[in-house]
Structure formats: C-alpha cells, structure tokens
Amino acid sequence: MNKNLVIAASALLGALIVFLAGRGCAPDGSAPEEKPVAQVTGQIWTCSMHPQIRLPNAGKCPICSMPLIPIEDDKGDKGGAPSMQLSEAAIAMAGIETAPVSRRPLFHEIRAIGRVEPNETALTTITTRVEGWVERLFVDATGVPVAKGDHLLELYSPELISDQRELLIALRTNASADVLKAARSRLERWGMGAEEIEQVLKSKEVLEFVTIHAPAAGTVLEKAVVKGTHVNRGDTLYRLADLGSVWVHLDIYEYEIGWVQPGQEVKAIAESQPGTSFAGTVTFVSPVLNEETRTIRVRVALPNPDGLLKPGMFVSASLRVGLLKSGKPAPTARAGKWTCPMHPEVIAEAAGSCPKCSMPLVRFPGSGATASDDDLRVLAVPATAVLDSGTRKLAYVQRAPGRFEQREVVVGSRSGEWFPVMSGIAEGERVAVRGGFLIDSQFQIRGLPSLLNPGGGAAPVPHKHGAGTESPPGGEKPPGHEGSDHGK
C-alpha cells in the first residue's frame, strides 16, 4: 500500500474520533457514560466571600463575581475531630503562631471603686444625762482630734447642784456608808467625773459648772451645741470617730461575688496618696443583692494609723484570688482561723472570746488546709487561642506540621491573658494563639465544622426573589417585574 495513503487514512480516522468525542458519541456511535467534571477531578470551587457557593468548575461567584477558589479534599481524621492541612505558604501568609499548653499559677483579679467611711465599731456619741445649759465649749469645731478624758464643755445643771448638796449634807450629818455611796452613785450616773466628786468632798463646796469629758478618743465628726444652748436629757452633744481604722465599701458585681470571701486581702490606692497602697481585709459580704445595680456590698477594713484616709474619699481597690486546679478560689491565709465580728483585726488560732469586747469569736470560711504548690498550678491556655461564639468555645490544636485539629474546650473565668482549661486540651499540646479565626474560616470554606457552623457543610443560600434574572445596568427591573415587589 502507498505509504502516503496510509498516513492520510490514519489522520482521517483520528479526526473522526475527535469529532465523535466532541459530539458526545463513542466511535461506534453509541452515547458514552456521563461523567461530570467534578466527579472526574474531585475538585469543588467556592467563593471566599460566600462559602455556600459550591460549583464543579472554575469561574466567577454568581453573587459577587469574585473568582472562585478550589477547595482541597480534606475531611480530617476518619471518625475523629475535624482537621485540615495547610501549606507552609498559607501558614506564613496568615501569620499563624502556636504555643504549648502548660501549667502555671493563675490569679483572678477583681477591681472596684470604694468609698472610705468611718469604722462603725469605733463611733462614739456623747449625750447629756441631765437637763442644763452649755456654759463653755472647749471643743468648738468639727474635725478636732480629742483623746480619751479630754474636756469637751462645761454644763450648768440645777439637778447636779441639788445632788451635790445632798452628798454634802450626808457627809456633814455623818450618814452611814450606804447613804454616802448612794449619793455618790447618783452623781456618777448623771455623768459627773470621779475627780470632780472628790473635789466636792474635799472642798465641801458645790461645783456650779460640771465638765463633760470625752469617754473615748476620736475625731469630732459632728458638734450639735453652741455656747448657751439648753439641752435636755438624751440630747446629742458630739459624735466622735476613731479613724485609726476605716471601712471601705465595695460594690462587687453579681457574677464575681463567688470569688469573694471574708479574710481575703485587698489592696487600695487613694488619688491623694499616689504610689502608696493600703492593705486591708474583707470582713463582711452582704447577704442581700442590690437589684438595681446587680451588685453586692463588700466591707473591707483598712488600718489607718497615720490618718491618710479620710471619710468620703474614693479609693481604687483590687482583690487578687489564687486559682486551684479545679478552677475554684484558693483558700485564704486566714481560712479556718477565728476572728471577732466587731474587731476583725483580732485573729486567733482557736475558738474563744474577743480580748477587746468579750464577744465569741467566729471562724473564717474554709478548713484551714493550705493549698500545695501543685494545687496552685493550673492547666492554662493563652486567651487568644480560644474562639468564643457565645454558645461554644473552640481551639485549634496543631497535630503535625501544618495540620490543625478543631477542639471544643471548656474553660474557667479569664485570668489576665490566660484561660484555665477544664477539658478539651491536654498538657503539652500546641494550640494556635494567632490566626485562629483565619483557620476557622478555612474550615468553613471547605465545608468542615466551624465556630459558627458546628454541623459543617455548605451554608444555605439566601432566597432571592427573581433569582436567575439579572438586573440591567442602572438598577432597572427586568421586563415583567414592574410593581411585583412583595409586601406591598
């Protein structure tokens, strides 16, 4: 056979096969088996802005016209948590960083604003026990500090003059000891001092004016009389406060009150004393919640020996509570010890009575067992590693170079830049501390479970009226759609 004829026949047969393939027919004229492109290549294309778009061929997004991107076929470990492999280039472009999960001491810190108030147990009200007139004032202004026994004012009282005369008559008539004792006791009950009574007995003369002395030390907070004032029995003359210790009332929000207990240490800073901190102790937690502010009042006792804290001042207070491995507050240094409700500075190792007021001591909450160093080392993860949707929390664990596995985690209250881990991550595992949201977006694009789409798969396509009909330029409605807006 002619060589040129063979070549021509082969070329004609090849062209025929190409023609039949283009017409969807086999060389024998029968229809071939249909094989969609997506099934042949296994490639799905989507839009980075609209991950619900999933098409078998490359092209543009039908919603925003952005170029479609390919989805890698990555379903993660079979039967395990969802995972995904990222290339080195993708990791570098996303700036993904990882850090190991480790144990460390954690503290929960509560900050609040408080107002300085006088210590209520150190308040003294000075009243008159007899009727009379104020003849002279020795302390005539508020804010004046007085010591115990200092003279405050002179009082003219006809009742006291009459009782002094009865004492002198009993003395002159050699009355019995019981009569003298009764007359002397009457003057003491009216508020006359022992020195003044002795002066009357020695001079055998009546004192026309009686001096009222301070029964305790303190600062004058209130002065209710002036010279010449007429006073009745029970009228208030002065109100004193010992400012050697003060109270600060803090309003702690409801969600944080579980961290507060009596005996905890508090640090306070006043704007008037920059750089100086005052150490105090929580002495009382109110059992009543303020329904308007959703706060609970906590009382803190602060020593104030130099008088730097003034009633009415505002202070910034911080309360630092250690965490146990269980996520609960660590016991305080005073847990299990005993104190006086009226004198919180009194600390005792065993039950008994207060040395100041003889009240029975009460016990601080807790058993008194000191937490070990191991109990105070909490499994923690950086706060940036936890993705929170409000209903669930996720972290992405690096299982191998470039492969990230999705984990649902349970964490405790945030402690600074850390979260205590209750479950979901083990010690030593590495988690993504930067770029976690970018990893999650890749999970969503590839149809894997993600933070906002726990079930995975393509998100539902929003329904649009008139779908498939493109609007002409200028925003005009296509023919046949005039006046067809729903809801009118």
RODO-2510 file (C-alpha; in nm, 4 decimals, decimal comma):
residues 488
     n   res          X          Y          Z
     1     m     0,0000     0,0000     0,0000
     2     n     0,1214     0,3505    -0,0767
     3     k     0,2873     0,4998     0,2330
     4     n     0,1265     0,8396     0,1820
     5     l    -0,2156     0,6773     0,1569
     6     v    -0,1696     0,5054     0,4970
     7     i    -0,0726     0,8330     0,6640
     8     a    -0,3764     1,0093     0,5154
     9     a    -0,6115     0,7316     0,6325
    10     s    -0,4719     0,7465     0,9896
    11     a    -0,5191     1,1227     1,0058
    12     l    -0,8763     1,0924     0,8822
    13     l    -0,9577     0,8279     1,1474
    14     g    -0,8115     1,0475     1,4277
    15     a    -1,0170     1,3444     1,3130
    16     l    -1,3294     1,1272     1,3091
    17     i    -1,2662     1,0121     1,6707
    18     v    -1,2147     1,3710     1,7875
    19     f    -1,5320     1,4779     1,6057
    20     l    -1,7402     1,1992     1,7621
    21     a    -1,5969     1,2736     2,1099
    22     g    -1,6882     1,6386     2,0685
    23     r    -2,0433     1,5340     1,9720
    24     g    -2,0688     1,3183     2,2919
    25     c    -2,0630     0,9905     2,0934
    26     a    -1,8351     0,6911     2,1038
    27     p    -1,6607     0,5720     1,7830
    28     d    -1,9327     0,3090     1,7425
    29     g    -2,1982     0,5848     1,7533
    30     s    -2,3369     0,4997     2,0980
    31     a    -2,3749     0,7628     2,3733
    32     p    -2,0868     0,7477     2,6244
    33     e    -2,1389     0,7185     3,0018
    34     e    -2,1850     1,0651     3,1549
    35     k    -1,9018     1,1701     3,3879
    36     p    -1,9382     1,5178     3,5382
    37     v    -1,6199     1,7155     3,5618
    38     a    -1,6432     1,7439     3,9456
    39     q    -1,6557     1,3647     3,9739
    40     v    -1,3678     1,3150     3,7379
    41     t    -1,1375     1,5647     3,9030
    42     g    -1,2894     1,5585     4,2549
    43     q    -1,2492     1,9376     4,2643
    44     i    -1,5093     2,1768     4,4069
    45     w    -1,4881     2,5527     4,3620
    46     t    -1,6227     2,8136     4,6060
    47     c    -1,6196     3,1846     4,6812
    48     s    -1,4098     3,3142     4,9689
    49     m    -1,6832     3,5670     5,0490
    50     h    -1,9787     3,3311     5,0008
    51     p    -1,8742     2,9802     5,1104
    52     q    -2,2256     2,8488     5,0411
    53     i    -2,1381     2,8629     4,6696
    54     r    -2,0025     2,5205     4,5678
    55     l    -1,9586     2,4621     4,1908
    56     p    -1,7857     2,1856     3,9920
    57     n    -1,5968     2,4252     3,7633
    58     a    -1,3832     2,7338     3,7991
    59     g    -1,5379     3,0683     3,7203
    60     k    -1,6839     3,3665     3,8996
    61     c    -1,9101     3,3845     4,2012
    62     p    -2,2729     3,4291     4,0892
    63     i    -2,3298     3,6637     4,3866
    64     c    -2,0292     3,8966     4,3907
    65     s    -1,8420     3,7991     4,0697
    66     m    -1,5195     3,7279     4,2575
    67     p    -1,3006     3,4496     4,1094
    68     l    -1,3783     3,1128     4,2618
    69     i    -1,1098     2,9272     4,4549
    70     p    -1,0568     2,5475     4,4729
    71     i    -1,1477     2,3510     4,7840
    72     e    -0,8996     2,0912     4,8931
    73     d    -1,0456     1,7490     4,9621
    74     d    -0,9636     1,7305     5,3364
    75     k    -1,2077     1,5609     5,5693
    76     g    -0,9704     1,5184     5,8618
    77     d    -0,9096     1,2043     6,0605
    78     k    -1,1803     0,9486     5,9949
    79     g    -1,4098     0,9235     6,2959
    80     g    -1,2082     1,1849     6,4858
    81     a    -1,2142     1,5602     6,5351
    82     p    -1,2219     1,7732     6,2178
    83     s    -0,8742     1,8618     6,0949
    84     m    -0,7175     2,0336     5,7997
    85     q    -0,3760     2,0552     5,6354
    86     l    -0,2375     2,3981     5,5498
    87     s     0,0608     2,4642     5,3311
    88     e     0,3661     2,6481     5,4588
    89     a     0,2807     2,9405     5,2326
    90     a    -0,0734     2,9614     5,3730
    91     i     0,0575     2,9493     5,7312
    92     a     0,3093     3,2242     5,6578
    93     m     0,0534     3,4472     5,4846
    94     a    -0,1985     3,4039     5,7702
    95     g     0,0668     3,4697     6,0357
    96     i    -0,0350     3,1628     6,2346
    97     e     0,1562     3,1088     6,5590
    98     t     0,1319     2,8271     6,8123
    99     a     0,2194     2,7854     7,1807
   100     p     0,2219     2,4850     7,4148
   101     v    -0,0469     2,4275     7,6779
   102     s     0,1194     2,4288     8,0209
   103     r     0,0509     2,4579     8,3923
   104     r     0,1106     2,7851     8,5760
   105     p    -0,0113     2,9830     8,8802
   106     l    -0,3208     3,1855     8,7923
   107     f    -0,4996     3,4621     8,9771
   108     h    -0,8443     3,6075     8,9345
   109     e    -0,8377     3,9818     8,9940
   110     i    -1,1402     4,1923     9,0818
   111     r    -1,1219     4,5712     9,0601
   112     a    -1,3751     4,8037     9,2176
   113     i    -1,4197     5,1591     9,3413
   114     g    -1,4981     5,2131     9,7080
   115     r    -1,5764     5,4969     9,9434
   116     v    -1,3926     5,5490    10,2730
   117     e    -1,6246     5,5550    10,5734
   118     p    -1,5673     5,5622    10,9498
   119     n    -1,5346     5,2323    11,1285
   120     e    -1,8810     5,1917    11,2794
   121     t    -1,7440     4,9965    11,5745
   122     a    -1,5245     5,2959    11,6651
   123     l    -1,8035     5,5600    11,6681
   124     t    -1,8948     5,7353    11,9915
   125     t    -2,1972     5,9546    12,0534
   126     i    -2,1748     6,1869    12,3553
   127     t    -2,5094     6,2825    12,5077
   128     t    -2,6185     6,4658    12,8210
   129     r    -2,7834     6,2754    13,1064
   130     v    -2,9240     6,5784    13,2804
   131     e    -3,1005     6,8965    13,1805
   132     g    -2,8919     7,2117    13,1749
   133     w    -2,7267     7,4909    12,9790
   134     v    -2,3953     7,4925    12,7980
   135     e    -2,1791     7,7480    12,9695
   136     r    -1,8476     7,6966    12,7912
   137     l    -1,7145     7,4973    12,4945
   138     f    -1,3598     7,3587    12,4958
   139     v    -1,4088     7,1763    12,1636
   140     d    -1,5967     7,4157    11,9410
   141     a    -1,5312     7,2833    11,5886
   142     t    -1,5667     6,9606    11,3920
   143     g    -1,2592     6,7755    11,2739
   144     v    -1,0742     6,8340    11,6020
   145     p    -0,8987     6,5211    11,7357
   146     v    -0,9560     6,4506    12,1040
   147     a    -0,8065     6,1953    12,3420
   148     k    -0,9898     5,9889    12,5968
   149     g    -1,0629     6,2030    12,9062
   150     d    -1,0221     6,5416    12,7305
   151     h    -1,2678     6,8100    12,8478
   152     l    -1,5348     6,8997    12,5947
   153     l    -1,7670     7,1544    12,7599
   154     e    -1,8943     7,2976    13,0889
   155     l    -2,2587     7,2486    13,1835
   156     y    -2,4732     7,4303    13,4352
   157     s    -2,7351     7,1907    13,5736
   158     p    -2,9667     7,2602    13,8682
   159     e    -3,0160     6,8843    13,9100
   160     l    -2,6449     6,8233    13,9600
   161     i    -2,6195     7,1126    14,2047
   162     s    -2,9071     6,9667    14,4088
   163     d    -2,7495     6,6191    14,4168
   164     q    -2,4126     6,7675    14,5212
   165     r    -2,5827     6,9358    14,8159
   166     e    -2,7402     6,6058    14,9217
   167     l    -2,3939     6,4433    14,9175
   168     l    -2,2523     6,7232    15,1371
   169     i    -2,5465     6,7019    15,3804
   170     a    -2,4931     6,3254    15,4147
   171     l    -2,1238     6,3940    15,4777
   172     r    -2,1899     6,6621    15,7441
   173     t    -2,4502     6,4536    15,9293
   174     n    -2,2202     6,1517    15,9460
   175     a    -2,4626     5,9447    15,7448
   176     s    -2,3986     5,5782    15,7006
   177     a    -2,1663     5,4485    15,4330
   178     d    -2,4607     5,3198    15,2317
   179     v    -2,6194     5,6649    15,2200
   180     l    -2,2913     5,8251    15,1113
   181     k    -2,2406     5,5568    14,8481
   182     a    -2,5923     5,6089    14,7107
   183     a    -2,5466     5,9869    14,6906
   184     r    -2,2113     5,9447    14,5161
   185     s    -2,3505     5,6873    14,2707
   186     r    -2,6304     5,9253    14,1739
   187     l    -2,3779     6,1893    14,0679
   188     e    -2,1775     5,9318    13,8699
   189     r    -2,4899     5,8224    13,6859
   190     w    -2,5577     6,1835    13,5872
   191     g    -2,2143     6,1898    13,4224
   192     m    -2,0097     6,3694    13,6886
   193     g    -1,6452     6,2558    13,6892
   194     a    -1,4730     6,0895    13,9831
   195     e    -1,2207     6,3756    14,0155
   196     e    -1,4988     6,6316    14,0386
   197     i    -1,6811     6,4299    14,3058
   198     e    -1,3599     6,4065    14,5103
   199     q    -1,3165     6,7808    14,4728
   200     v    -1,6639     6,8385    14,6148
   201     l    -1,5926     6,6074    14,9102
   202     k    -1,2608     6,7749    14,9901
   203     s    -1,3691     7,1385    14,9448
   204     k    -1,7158     7,0724    15,0864
   205     e    -1,8463     7,3178    14,8285
   206     v    -2,0829     7,2669    14,5367
   207     l    -1,9421     7,2964    14,1858
   208     e    -2,1637     7,5339    13,9896
   209     f    -2,0437     7,4084    13,6495
   210     v    -1,9750     7,0458    13,5666
   211     t    -1,7235     6,9460    13,2945
   212     i    -1,8181     6,6826    13,0361
   213     h    -1,5183     6,4667    12,9314
   214     a    -1,4601     6,2522    12,6214
   215     p    -1,5300     5,8865    12,7030
   216     a    -1,3104     5,7711    12,4090
   217     a    -1,0519     5,9022    12,1654
   218     g    -1,1527     6,0116    11,8212
   219     t    -1,2125     6,2895    11,5741
   220     v    -1,5129     6,5160    11,6103
   221     l    -1,7437     6,4401    11,3191
   222     e    -2,0426     6,6315    11,4497
   223     k    -2,0950     6,9136    11,7033
   224     a    -2,4570     6,9738    11,7944
   225     v    -2,4290     7,2542    12,0535
   226     v    -2,3008     7,6089    12,0907
   227     k    -2,2446     7,8247    12,3960
   228     g    -2,5698     7,8958    12,5796
   229     t    -2,7584     7,6004    12,4287
   230     h    -3,0256     7,4486    12,6511
   231     v    -3,0053     7,0692    12,6492
   232     n    -3,2400     6,8015    12,7732
   233     r    -3,1659     6,4514    12,8844
   234     g    -3,0503     6,2405    12,5926
   235     d    -2,9624     6,5287    12,3606
   236     t    -2,6567     6,4687    12,1417
   237     l    -2,3584     6,6922    12,2140
   238     y    -2,0838     6,5430    11,9943
   239     r    -2,0218     6,2487    11,7640
   240     l    -1,6687     6,1080    11,7558
   241     a    -1,4976     5,8559    11,5271
   242     d    -1,1685     5,6794    11,5842
   243     l    -1,0078     5,7000    11,2393
   244     g    -0,7165     5,4754    11,3308
   245     s    -0,9022     5,2196    11,1186
   246     v    -1,1585     5,2858    10,8469
   247     w    -1,4011     5,0893    10,6347
   248     v    -1,4277     5,0813    10,2574
   249     h    -1,7471     4,9537    10,0990
   250     l    -1,7036     4,7940     9,7561
   251     d    -1,9853     4,7110     9,5158
   252     i    -1,8981     4,3749     9,3577
   253     y    -2,0959     4,2590     9,0553
   254     e    -2,3123     3,9529     9,0906
   255     y    -2,1069     3,7353     8,8543
   256     e    -1,7874     3,7965     9,0566
   257     i    -1,9184     3,7546     9,4084
   258     g    -1,8317     3,3829     9,4086
   259     w    -1,4639     3,4835     9,4247
   260     v    -1,5028     3,6928     9,7404
   261     q    -1,4949     3,5576    10,0947
   262     p    -1,4107     3,7013    10,4393
   263     g    -1,0419     3,7003    10,5221
   264     q    -0,9162     3,7823    10,1733
   265     e    -0,6555     4,0546    10,1376
   266     v    -0,7386     4,3738     9,9489
   267     k    -0,5115     4,6496     9,8203
   268     a    -0,6468     5,0033     9,7950
   269     i    -0,4987     5,3156     9,6343
   270     a    -0,6188     5,6710     9,7004
   271     e    -0,5691     5,9523     9,4495
   272     s    -0,4451     6,1757     9,7313
   273     q    -0,1580     5,9332     9,8028
   274     p    -0,0077     5,8347     9,4654
   275     g     0,2341     5,5454     9,4884
   276     t     0,1058     5,4368     9,8288
   277     s    -0,1104     5,1281     9,8695
   278     f    -0,3137     5,0355    10,1762
   279     a    -0,3582     4,6704    10,2730
   280     g    -0,6946     4,5653    10,4138
   281     t    -0,9072     4,2591    10,4761
   282     v    -1,2557     4,1585    10,3656
   283     t    -1,4591     4,1440    10,6876
   284     f    -1,8168     4,1147    10,5641
   285     v    -2,0054     4,0123    10,2488
   286     s    -2,3642     4,1347    10,2386
   287     p    -2,6258     3,8601    10,2051
   288     v    -2,8515     4,0934    10,0036
   289     l    -2,8217     4,1769     9,6321
   290     n    -2,8959     4,5271     9,5075
   291     e    -3,1487     4,4522     9,2333
   292     e    -3,0995     4,7877     9,0606
   293     t    -2,7215     4,7671     9,0184
   294     r    -2,6912     4,3843     9,0400
   295     t    -2,4099     4,4259     9,2919
   296     i    -2,3374     4,3005     9,6418
   297     r    -2,1738     4,5222     9,9027
   298     v    -1,8456     4,4003    10,0474
   299     r    -1,6881     4,5620    10,3535
   300     v    -1,3115     4,5985    10,3806
   301     a    -1,1313     4,7042    10,6997
   302     l    -0,8201     4,9170    10,6440
   303     p    -0,5701     5,0202    10,9153
   304     n    -0,5209     5,3964    10,9051
   305     p    -0,2664     5,4805    11,1776
   306     d    -0,1407     5,7965    11,0071
   307     g    -0,4892     5,9230    10,9207
   308     l    -0,4122     5,9451    10,5481
   309     l    -0,7502     5,8022    10,4511
   310     k    -1,0308     6,0486    10,5156
   311     p    -1,4014     5,9613    10,5318
   312     g    -1,5631     6,0466    10,1990
   313     m    -1,2557     5,9683     9,9877
   314     f    -1,2812     5,7317     9,6920
   315     v    -1,0230     5,4565     9,6526
   316     s    -0,9437     5,2034     9,3815
   317     a    -0,9364     4,8537     9,5260
   318     s    -0,8104     4,5264     9,3825
   319     l    -0,8739     4,1786     9,5160
   320     r    -0,6445     3,9011     9,3871
   321     v    -0,7598     3,5424     9,4330
   322     g    -0,5474     3,2393     9,3544
   323     l    -0,6986     2,9552     9,1485
   324     l    -0,6917     2,5843     9,2259
   325     k    -0,6632     2,3140     8,9584
   326     s    -1,0387     2,2709     8,9838
   327     g    -1,0873     2,6355     8,8850
   328     k    -1,2233     2,7270     9,2287
   329     p    -1,0821     3,0049     9,4528
   330     a    -0,7839     2,9033     9,6641
   331     p    -0,8291     2,9221    10,0449
   332     t    -0,7105     3,2408    10,2120
   333     a    -0,4294     3,2580    10,4669
   334     r    -0,6925     3,3067    10,7373
   335     a    -0,9112     3,0127    10,6383
   336     g    -1,0019     2,8069    10,9444
   337     k    -0,8840     3,0707    11,1926
   338     w    -1,1032     3,2699    11,4301
   339     t    -1,1882     3,6393    11,4493
   340     c    -1,4203     3,8854    11,6208
   341     p    -1,7142     4,0221    11,4187
   342     m    -1,6672     4,3625    11,5842
   343     h    -1,2859     4,3675    11,5777
   344     p    -1,1633     4,1976    11,2558
   345     e    -0,8030     4,2749    11,3439
   346     v    -0,8300     4,0086    11,6146
   347     i    -0,7053     3,6752    11,4749
   348     a    -0,6928     3,3599    11,6858
   349     e    -0,5943     3,0016    11,6143
   350     a    -0,8727     2,8554    11,8298
   351     a    -1,2223     2,9419    11,9485
   352     g    -1,2638     3,1777    12,2410
   353     s    -1,3692     3,5307    12,3321
   354     c    -1,2566     3,8617    12,1874
   355     p    -0,9957     4,0237    12,4126
   356     k    -1,1461     4,3665    12,3382
   357     c    -1,5219     4,3147    12,3710
   358     s    -1,5546     3,9563    12,5044
   359     m    -1,7784     3,8551    12,2131
   360     p    -1,7499     3,4896    12,0971
   361     l    -1,5082     3,4538    11,8077
   362     v    -1,6346     3,3274    11,4706
   363     r    -1,4490     3,1146    11,2191
   364     f    -1,3326     3,2233    10,8760
   365     p    -1,4666     3,0119    10,5862
   366     g    -1,2552     2,7108    10,4933
   367     s    -1,0907     2,4210    10,6672
   368     g    -0,7588     2,5936    10,7207
   369     a    -0,5734     2,3491    10,4927
   370     t    -0,3046     2,5290    10,2935
   371     a    -0,3079     2,4691     9,9173
   372     s     0,0038     2,2944     9,7871
   373     d     0,2169     2,4283     9,5031
   374     d     0,0828     2,1520     9,2780
   375     d    -0,2786     2,2517     9,3576
   376     l    -0,1983     2,6078     9,2538
   377     r    -0,0519     2,5118     8,9131
   378     v    -0,3446     2,5322     8,6747
   379     l    -0,3597     2,3972     8,3183
   380     a    -0,3841     2,7185     8,1169
   381     v    -0,4059     2,8306     7,7558
   382     p    -0,3448     3,1829     7,6176
   383     a    -0,6678     3,3777     7,5885
   384     t    -0,6051     3,4453     7,2185
   385     a    -0,6249     3,0705     7,1472
   386     v    -0,9912     3,0459     7,2483
   387     l    -1,2535     3,1356     6,9868
   388     d    -1,5860     3,2185     7,1521
   389     s    -1,9191     3,2345     6,9680
   390     g    -2,1185     3,2949     7,2850
   391     t    -2,2578     2,9415     7,2894
   392     r    -1,9418     2,7361     7,2351
   393     k    -1,5660     2,7775     7,2557
   394     l    -1,3104     2,6319     7,0142
   395     a    -0,9353     2,5993     6,9955
   396     y    -0,7225     2,4693     6,7090
   397     v    -0,4575     2,2163     6,8091
   398     q    -0,1536     2,1501     6,5900
   399     r    -0,1327     1,7722     6,5430
   400     a     0,1501     1,7783     6,2883
   401     p     0,3351     2,0431     6,0876
   402     g     0,0648     2,2322     5,9018
   403     r    -0,2238     2,0127     6,0280
   404     f    -0,4703     2,1691     6,2704
   405     e    -0,7430     1,9862     6,4592
   406     q    -1,0561     2,1531     6,5896
   407     r    -1,1350     2,1063     6,9606
   408     e    -1,4330     2,2220     7,1637
   409     v    -1,2988     2,3333     7,5019
   410     v    -1,4369     2,4162     7,8450
   411     v    -1,2524     2,6977     8,0222
   412     g    -1,2928     2,8833     8,3501
   413     s    -1,3033     3,2564     8,4175
   414     r    -1,0390     3,4540     8,2368
   415     s    -0,7277     3,5300     8,4411
   416     g    -0,5414     3,8160     8,2780
   417     e    -0,4034     3,6852     7,9478
   418     w    -0,4909     3,3222     8,0258
   419     f    -0,7857     3,0873     8,0484
   420     p    -0,7835     2,7916     8,2899
   421     v    -0,8637     2,4749     8,0940
   422     m    -1,1230     2,2398     8,2375
   423     s    -1,1404     1,9973     7,9427
   424     g    -1,0737     1,9652     7,5698
   425     i    -0,6955     2,0139     7,5594
   426     a    -0,4143     1,8168     7,7207
   427     e    -0,0910     1,9446     7,8699
   428     g     0,1900     1,9751     7,6160
   429     e    -0,0320     2,0110     7,3080
   430     r     0,0292     2,3135     7,0889
   431     v    -0,2570     2,5472     7,0068
   432     a    -0,2900     2,8295     6,7569
   433     v    -0,2553     3,1536     6,9548
   434     r    -0,2586     3,3737     6,6472
   435     g    -0,4542     3,3297     6,3266
   436     g    -0,7199     3,1081     6,4833
   437     f    -1,0045     3,2892     6,3103
   438     l    -0,8301     3,2517     5,9761
   439     i    -0,8006     2,8772     6,0336
   440     d    -1,1677     2,8659     6,1279
   441     s    -1,2605     3,0492     5,8079
   442     q    -1,0760     2,7850     5,6060
   443     f    -1,2718     2,5150     5,7870
   444     q    -1,5922     2,6961     5,6938
   445     i    -1,4923     2,7408     5,3291
   446     r    -1,4118     2,3720     5,2964
   447     g    -1,7452     2,2686     5,4424
   448     l    -1,5963     2,1401     5,7692
   449     p    -1,7499     2,2175     6,1120
   450     s    -1,6561     2,5681     6,2212
   451     l    -1,7211     2,8096     6,5052
   452     l    -2,0489     2,9434     6,3655
   453     n    -2,1452     2,6311     6,1703
   454     p    -2,0991     2,3313     6,4032
   455     g    -2,2636     2,0906     6,1597
   456     g    -2,0321     2,1726     5,8711
   457     g    -2,1365     2,1511     5,5070
   458     a    -2,2421     2,4340     5,2819
   459     a    -2,4386     2,7125     5,4385
   460     p    -2,7896     2,7655     5,2992
   461     v    -2,8124     3,0005     5,0017
   462     p    -3,0222     3,3071     5,0830
   463     h    -3,3504     3,3141     4,8913
   464     k    -3,3782     3,5974     4,6397
   465     h    -3,6904     3,6847     4,4528
   466     g    -3,6403     3,6750     4,0784
   467     a    -3,3330     3,4550     4,1048
   468     g    -3,1678     3,3823     3,7739
   469     t    -3,2755     3,7150     3,6238
   470     e    -3,0005     3,9714     3,6189
   471     s    -3,0926     4,3354     3,6522
   472     p    -2,9854     4,5534     3,3625
   473     p    -2,7379     4,8354     3,4220
   474     g    -2,8712     5,1314     3,6168
   475     g    -3,0661     4,9175     3,8623
   476     e    -3,3780     4,8941     3,6364
   477     k    -3,6053     4,5962     3,6883
   478     p    -3,6191     4,3357     3,4103
   479     p    -3,9283     4,3298     3,1927
   480     g    -4,2293     4,1723     3,3543
   481     h    -4,1187     4,2594     3,7119
   482     e    -4,2539     4,6111     3,7376
   483     g    -4,4643     4,6534     4,0506
   484     s    -4,4006     4,2967     4,1645
   485     d    -4,2341     4,3817     4,4983
   486     h    -4,3628     4,1579     4,7731
   487     g    -4,5034     4,3014     5,0903
   488     k    -4,6643     4,5993     4,9253
***
